[in-house]
Amino acid sequence: MSEVSDPLYKKALLRLAADATGAGALLAPDGAATRTNPACGDRVTMAVTLADGRIAALAHVTQGCLLTQASAAILGTAGPGLDAAALAKLEARVRAMLKDGAPPPLSAYAAFDGAAAHPGRHVCVLLPLQALREALDAAKPSGERA
């Protein structure tokens, strides 16, 4: 079988999505958020636990295209340890990579180089970042939960 010729469905993206790092649920998340893309039906829920204002653990349930699944899997690896400011910076850098051709903020995001030419698909890559940001914004450390 030959290399997939469509830049939106290359092997690196297929591997990321198949690995599905972080897929699943957390038993007692400090915060969670769901984002959907009404244009295509992609849906991702991110859940987090916090330690000292940083993501200690995250899990995601992703029902969507390859781009959304791969982006969520990257966050499964890169998300723990981030605080709100670092996550906002990562999201801004991914957005700049897609829109302006800026370098990828993490090497794994280089797999999305084919998505840059398809503005309608940018939301697929950004959806997990947005859900994670909202989960982090909504999170309350376990001692503060009612």
N, C-alpha and C positions, 0 to 999 in steps of 0.2 A: 504494500500500500504506500502511496506517495504522500509526501508532506502536504498538509491541507493548504490550498492556495489562497483561501480567503483570509485576509489579515485579521479579521474579527474572530476567527476560529482556529488560531494556530496552536501548535502543540503545547507551548508554555501556558496558554490560557486553559486548555483542556486539562493539563496536569494540575494546575491550581484548583480548578473547580472540582476535579475528581478527589483531590486530597481533602478538600472541605475542612481545612483546619479551623477548629472552633465551633463546628456545627454541633448543635444540640441545645441543651437547656442548663441553666444554673438552678440549683435547688432553692436558694434564697437570694435572689438578686437584690442589690440596692436600688437599681433602676432599670427600666426597660423602655423601649420605644419601637414602634413599627412605622415604617415608611413604605408607601406604595407608589408605583409609577402608573398613573391612570392611562397613559398612552399604550402600554403593552401588558399591564397586569403584574409586573414584577412586584414582589412583596418581600421585605426583609424585616425581621425583628431582631434587635440587638438587646442583650441583657448584660449588665455589668455588676461586679462587686468592687468596692473601693477599699483602699488602704492609704491613709495619709493624703487623700485628694487625688490619688492616681488609680488607674484601672488595675486592679489586682487580678481579675479574671473576667473573661467575656465569653459569651456563647451567642450563636446566631442560628436562626431558623430562616432559611432562604429558599424562596420559591420564585425562581426567575430564570432569566437567560444566563448563558455562559458568562457574560461580562459581570453581571451582578453576583453570581456565585463565586467567580474568581476574586472579585474585589472584596467580598466578605471573608474569603479564606485568607487573603493577605492580612486583613485586620485581625484574624484569629491568631496570627503570628506576631504582628507588629503592635497590636493594641495594648496588651498588658504593659504597664509602666508609663503609659501616656497620661498626662493631666489634660485639663480642658484647653490650655494654651497650646500645648504640643499637638493636640488633635486638630485644633483650628488651623495651625500652621500646616499640618499634613494635608488637610482638606484643601486649603488654598493652593498648595503646591501641586496637588493632583489636578485641580481645576486649571491651573496655569499650564501644566503639561498637556492637557487635552486641548485647551483653547489656543494657547500661544506657542506650543512647541517647546516649552521649557523642559529641562532635563527631569527625568523621573525622580521623585523624592526618595524612593527606595528602589533597589534593583528589580524587585518583583513587578513594580508598576511599568517597567519597560515593555512587558508583554502586551500592554494596551496601546502600543504605538499605532496600530492600525485603526483604532477607534477615533483617533484625533480627526480624521477626515470625515467623520460621521457625527455631526453635532447632535443629532437625535439620539445617539447612543451614549453620549456623555452622562446623561442622567443615570444610566444603568451602572456605570462605574462609580458614580458619586453617591448613589442611594445608600449603600452600607455605611459610608462615612457620615452621611446625614443622620441616619438612624442611630449610629453610635454616639454622635454629638448630642442628640436629643436624649438618649439613655443616660449619658453622663450628666447632662443638665438636670435631669429629673431625679438623679440618684441621691439617696440619703443614706449615709453610713448606717449599718445595722443597729447601732445604739440609738439612732434618731428616728427609726421607723415606728409608726404608731400601730 
